[in-house]
Amino acid sequence: MTIDKILTILQIIAPIFTSVFLGVLARKRKILTQEGVASLQQFVIKFCLPCVLFNSCLTATFAAESLGAMSLVLVALLCGCLWAFRWGRKRFPYHNLPQLFAAQETGMLGIPLFITLFGAAEAYRVGILDLAQAFVAIPTITVLASSGTGKPSLGGILKNIFTSPLMLMSLLGLILNVSGVHSLLEGIGVAPVITDTTEFLAQPVSAVMLFSVGYNFSLGKSNRKRIFAISALHFVSFGLVAAVVFQLVIGLLGQVDALTRWALLLYCLLPSSFLAPSLGKNQEDAIVASGVCSLLTAVTLVGFCVISVLVA
């Protein structure tokens, strides 16, 4: 691996670890309270994250090969999420456990790492996987955010999903994309006004989510074993099983670009979405999710180094 590539990797991971460290520092120095961090998380979920999803759906490019990769991701996440909701909570009784299996951290980690290896022109290969997981992540986020002590009805769940800012903004972006309205707006020069505005509102997402991971991070004796167990389960489910299945299925489809294979492999090695700690009902939920995200991020960086060597 060349010095230039090492420096490029450092440019990606330095902001991540800096944001996490600042979160740890804020908790130790009592700069912010738990309630203050929770308010920041809600700001991101209600206002900033919908803008991220809107831009992803608005600018997505679809092709037959892309749809095949998206389908594989969608099936894998559905299986992991359903397991977490139905059986996983019996073993690990944490409110936001499903979110750890409902989405991978493509935005802040997957796409930048893939760009480092293959260039910005190929970033859409991971971007479409990020879009695919939105169809599992959005309902999961909505259910976790709205569920209280009682069991919500199916009608209530569906209403919350389809009226949530996350779903509404995603659908709006898809409609403008597929209908050709976005292309029309680009032709008259209006589209940049919309995308620049939503991109500006989306900027706090990365910093706040990573800050929250650091603020809630702890490997205390009470949760250490659970954090390692959930991290190992996630790695086996996605990093090993899903990665092998994806490559086998893609191989059966015939002529598939090698970069699509690398995109799927990197996706499987990514950590759970850094949004997971924000969905906890209490501090213990957030601590477990933060620990899992942090450990899996370290595993991702090791896997990325291995992929870098293989690609080179």
C-alpha positions as CSV (number, residue, x, y, z in Angstrom):
1,M,0.0,0.0,0.0
2,T,1.5,3.3,-1.0
3,I,1.9,6.4,1.2
4,D,-0.7,8.3,-0.8
5,K,-3.3,5.6,-0.2
6,I,-2.4,5.4,3.5
7,L,-2.9,9.2,3.8
8,T,-6.2,9.0,2.0
9,I,-7.4,6.3,4.4
10,L,-6.3,8.5,7.3
11,Q,-8.3,11.4,5.8
12,I,-11.4,9.2,6.0
13,I,-10.9,7.6,9.5
14,A,-9.4,10.6,11.3
15,P,-12.7,12.6,11.4
16,I,-14.6,9.4,12.5
17,F,-12.3,8.7,15.5
18,T,-12.1,12.4,16.4
19,S,-15.9,12.7,16.6
20,V,-16.1,9.6,18.7
21,F,-13.3,10.9,21.0
22,L,-15.1,14.2,21.4
23,G,-18.2,12.3,22.5
24,V,-16.2,10.4,25.1
25,L,-14.6,13.6,26.3
26,A,-18.0,15.4,26.6
27,R,-19.3,12.6,28.8
28,K,-16.2,12.4,31.0
29,R,-16.0,16.2,31.4
30,K,-19.8,16.5,31.7
31,I,-19.9,19.1,29.0
32,L,-23.3,17.8,27.8
33,T,-26.0,15.9,29.6
34,Q,-27.6,12.7,28.4
35,E,-30.8,14.7,27.7
36,G,-28.8,17.2,25.6
37,V,-27.3,14.5,23.5
38,A,-30.7,12.9,23.0
39,S,-32.0,16.2,21.7
40,L,-29.2,16.4,19.2
41,Q,-30.1,12.9,18.1
42,Q,-33.7,13.7,17.6
43,F,-32.7,16.8,15.5
44,V,-30.7,14.5,13.2
45,I,-33.5,11.9,12.9
46,K,-36.4,14.3,12.4
47,F,-34.7,16.9,10.1
48,C,-31.2,16.1,8.9
49,L,-31.5,12.4,8.0
50,P,-34.6,12.8,5.9
51,C,-32.5,15.2,3.7
52,V,-29.8,12.6,3.3
53,L,-32.4,10.0,2.1
54,F,-34.0,12.6,-0.2
55,N,-30.7,13.3,-2.0
56,S,-29.9,9.6,-2.2
57,C,-33.2,8.8,-3.8
58,L,-33.2,11.9,-6.0
59,T,-29.8,11.1,-7.7
60,A,-29.8,7.3,-7.7
61,T,-29.1,5.5,-11.0
62,F,-30.7,2.1,-11.6
63,A,-29.6,-0.7,-13.8
64,A,-30.3,-4.5,-14.0
65,E,-27.0,-5.3,-12.2
66,S,-27.7,-2.7,-9.6
67,L,-31.2,-4.0,-8.9
68,G,-29.7,-7.5,-8.4
69,A,-27.2,-6.3,-5.8
70,M,-29.9,-4.2,-4.1
71,S,-32.2,-7.3,-3.9
72,L,-29.5,-9.3,-2.2
73,V,-29.0,-6.6,0.4
74,L,-32.7,-6.2,1.0
75,V,-33.2,-9.9,1.7
76,A,-30.2,-10.1,4.0
77,L,-31.3,-7.1,6.0
78,L,-34.9,-8.3,6.2
79,C,-33.7,-11.7,7.6
80,G,-31.4,-10.1,10.2
81,C,-34.0,-7.5,11.2
82,L,-36.8,-10.0,11.6
83,W,-34.6,-12.3,13.7
84,A,-33.7,-9.4,15.9
85,F,-37.4,-8.4,16.4
86,R,-38.7,-11.9,17.0
87,W,-36.0,-13.9,18.6
88,G,-32.9,-11.8,19.2
89,R,-34.5,-9.7,21.9
90,K,-35.2,-12.8,23.9
91,R,-31.4,-13.4,24.2
92,F,-30.4,-9.7,24.1
93,P,-33.3,-7.7,25.6
94,Y,-32.3,-4.3,24.1
95,H,-34.9,-2.0,22.5
96,N,-32.7,-0.9,19.5
97,L,-31.2,-4.4,18.8
98,P,-33.1,-4.6,15.4
99,Q,-31.4,-1.4,14.1
100,L,-28.0,-3.1,14.6
101,F,-29.1,-5.6,11.9
102,A,-31.3,-3.3,9.8
103,A,-28.6,-1.2,8.2
104,Q,-24.9,-1.0,7.6
105,E,-22.9,2.2,7.9
106,T,-22.5,2.9,4.2
107,G,-22.7,6.7,4.2
108,M,-19.9,7.7,6.6
109,L,-17.7,4.6,6.0
110,G,-18.6,2.4,3.1
111,I,-18.8,5.0,0.3
112,P,-15.6,6.9,1.3
113,L,-13.6,3.7,1.6
114,F,-14.9,2.4,-1.8
115,I,-14.0,5.7,-3.4
116,T,-10.5,5.4,-2.0
117,L,-10.1,2.0,-3.8
118,F,-11.9,2.6,-7.0
119,G,-12.6,6.4,-7.5
120,A,-15.5,8.7,-7.1
121,A,-17.0,7.6,-10.4
122,E,-17.7,4.2,-9.0
123,A,-19.2,5.4,-5.7
124,Y,-22.8,4.7,-6.9
125,R,-22.1,0.9,-6.6
126,V,-22.2,1.3,-2.8
127,G,-24.7,4.2,-2.9
128,I,-27.4,2.0,-4.4
129,L,-26.8,-0.5,-1.6
130,D,-27.3,2.3,0.8
131,L,-30.6,3.1,-0.9
132,A,-31.7,-0.5,-0.8
133,Q,-31.3,-0.7,3.0
134,A,-33.4,2.4,3.4
135,F,-36.5,0.2,2.7
136,V,-35.7,-1.9,5.8
137,A,-34.0,0.8,8.0
138,I,-36.8,3.4,7.7
139,P,-39.6,1.1,9.0
140,T,-37.3,-0.2,11.7
141,I,-36.4,3.3,12.8
142,T,-40.0,4.3,12.8
143,V,-41.1,1.3,14.8
144,L,-38.4,1.7,17.4
145,A,-38.9,5.5,17.7
146,S,-42.7,5.2,18.2
147,S,-43.0,2.0,20.2
148,G,-43.6,2.5,23.9
149,T,-44.4,0.0,26.7
150,G,-47.5,-1.3,24.9
151,K,-47.5,-3.4,21.7
152,P,-48.4,-1.1,18.7
153,S,-51.1,-2.2,16.3
154,L,-50.2,-3.0,12.7
155,G,-52.3,-0.1,11.5
156,G,-50.5,2.3,13.9
157,I,-47.1,1.0,12.7
158,L,-48.0,1.4,9.0
159,K,-49.3,4.9,9.7
160,N,-46.1,5.9,11.5
161,I,-44.0,4.5,8.7
162,F,-45.7,6.2,5.8
163,T,-46.1,9.5,7.6
164,S,-42.6,9.7,9.0
165,P,-40.2,12.4,7.6
166,L,-37.8,9.6,6.6
167,M,-40.3,7.8,4.4
168,L,-41.9,11.0,3.0
169,M,-38.6,12.5,1.9
170,S,-37.4,9.2,0.4
171,L,-40.6,8.8,-1.6
172,L,-40.4,12.4,-2.8
173,G,-36.9,11.9,-4.0
174,L,-37.8,8.7,-5.8
175,I,-40.8,10.3,-7.5
176,L,-38.9,13.3,-8.7
177,N,-36.1,11.0,-10.0
178,V,-38.3,8.4,-11.8
179,S,-40.8,10.9,-13.2
180,G,-38.0,12.9,-14.8
181,V,-38.9,16.0,-12.9
182,H,-35.3,16.1,-11.5
183,S,-33.9,16.1,-15.0
184,L,-36.3,18.9,-16.0
185,L,-35.3,21.0,-13.0
186,E,-31.6,20.4,-13.8
187,G,-32.3,21.6,-17.3
188,I,-33.6,25.0,-16.1
189,G,-31.0,25.3,-13.4
190,V,-33.3,24.9,-10.4
191,A,-32.1,21.5,-9.2
192,P,-28.9,22.8,-7.5
193,V,-30.9,25.1,-5.3
194,I,-32.8,22.1,-4.0
195,T,-29.8,19.7,-3.6
196,D,-27.6,22.4,-2.1
197,T,-30.2,23.2,0.5
198,T,-30.8,19.6,1.5
199,E,-27.1,18.8,1.5
200,F,-26.6,21.8,3.9
201,L,-29.2,20.5,6.2
202,A,-27.7,17.0,6.0
203,Q,-24.2,18.1,7.2
204,P,-24.7,17.6,11.0
205,V,-25.7,13.9,10.5
206,S,-22.2,12.4,10.5
207,A,-20.8,14.5,13.4
208,V,-23.8,14.1,15.7
209,M,-24.2,10.3,15.1
210,L,-20.5,9.7,15.7
211,F,-20.4,12.0,18.7
212,S,-23.3,10.0,20.2
213,V,-21.4,6.8,19.7
214,G,-18.5,8.2,21.7
215,Y,-20.7,9.7,24.3
216,N,-22.4,6.4,25.0
217,F,-19.4,4.2,24.5
218,S,-18.5,1.9,27.4
219,L,-17.1,-1.5,27.9
220,G,-18.0,-1.9,31.5
221,K,-18.3,-5.3,33.1
222,S,-22.1,-5.2,33.1
223,N,-22.3,-5.0,29.2
224,R,-18.9,-6.2,28.0
225,K,-19.9,-9.8,27.2
226,R,-23.1,-8.7,25.5
227,I,-21.3,-6.2,23.3
228,F,-18.8,-8.8,22.2
229,A,-21.5,-11.4,21.6
230,I,-23.7,-9.1,19.5
231,S,-20.6,-7.9,17.6
232,A,-19.5,-11.5,16.9
233,L,-23.1,-12.4,15.8
234,H,-23.2,-9.4,13.4
235,F,-19.8,-10.2,11.9
236,V,-20.7,-13.9,11.4
237,S,-24.1,-13.0,9.9
238,F,-22.9,-10.3,7.5
239,G,-19.1,-10.4,7.3
240,L,-19.0,-14.2,6.7
241,V,-22.3,-15.8,5.8
242,A,-23.9,-12.9,3.8
243,A,-20.5,-12.2,2.1
244,V,-20.2,-15.8,0.9
245,V,-23.8,-16.1,-0.2
246,F,-23.7,-12.8,-2.1
247,Q,-20.6,-13.8,-4.0
248,L,-22.2,-17.2,-4.9
249,V,-25.5,-15.7,-6.1
250,I,-23.7,-13.0,-8.1
251,G,-21.6,-15.7,-9.7
252,L,-24.7,-17.6,-10.8
253,L,-26.1,-14.4,-12.4
254,G,-23.4,-14.6,-15.1
255,Q,-21.5,-11.6,-16.4
256,V,-21.2,-9.2,-13.3
257,D,-18.7,-6.4,-13.0
258,A,-15.9,-7.2,-10.6
259,L,-16.5,-3.8,-8.9
260,T,-20.0,-4.9,-8.0
261,R,-18.5,-7.9,-6.2
262,W,-16.1,-5.7,-4.3
263,A,-18.9,-3.3,-3.4
264,L,-21.0,-6.2,-1.9
265,L,-18.0,-7.6,-0.1
266,L,-17.1,-4.2,1.5
267,Y,-20.8,-3.7,2.4
268,C,-20.9,-7.0,4.3
269,L,-17.8,-5.9,6.3
270,L,-19.3,-2.6,7.4
271,P,-20.4,-2.0,11.0
272,S,-24.0,-1.4,12.0
273,S,-25.4,2.0,11.3
274,F,-24.1,4.6,13.6
275,L,-27.7,5.7,14.0
276,A,-28.4,2.7,16.3
277,P,-27.3,4.3,19.6
278,S,-29.7,7.2,19.0
279,L,-32.7,4.8,19.1
280,G,-32.2,3.5,22.6
281,K,-35.0,3.9,25.1
282,N,-32.4,4.2,27.9
283,Q,-28.7,4.7,28.4
284,E,-28.0,1.0,28.6
285,D,-29.5,0.5,25.1
286,A,-27.3,3.3,23.8
287,I,-24.2,1.9,25.5
288,V,-24.6,-1.5,24.0
289,A,-25.2,-0.1,20.5
290,S,-22.2,2.2,20.8
291,G,-20.0,-0.6,21.9
292,V,-21.1,-2.8,19.0
293,C,-20.7,0.0,16.4
294,S,-17.2,0.8,17.7
295,L,-15.9,-2.8,17.7
296,L,-17.3,-3.5,14.3
297,T,-15.7,-0.3,12.9
298,A,-12.3,-1.6,14.0
299,V,-13.1,-4.9,12.2
300,T,-14.1,-3.0,9.1
301,L,-10.8,-1.1,8.9
302,V,-8.9,-4.3,9.2
303,G,-11.0,-5.9,6.5
304,F,-10.5,-2.8,4.3
305,C,-6.7,-3.1,4.6
306,V,-7.0,-6.7,3.4
307,I,-9.2,-5.7,0.5
308,S,-6.7,-2.9,-0.4
309,V,-3.9,-5.5,-0.6
310,L,-6.0,-7.8,-2.8
311,V,-7.1,-5.0,-5.1
312,A,-3.5,-3.8,-5.5
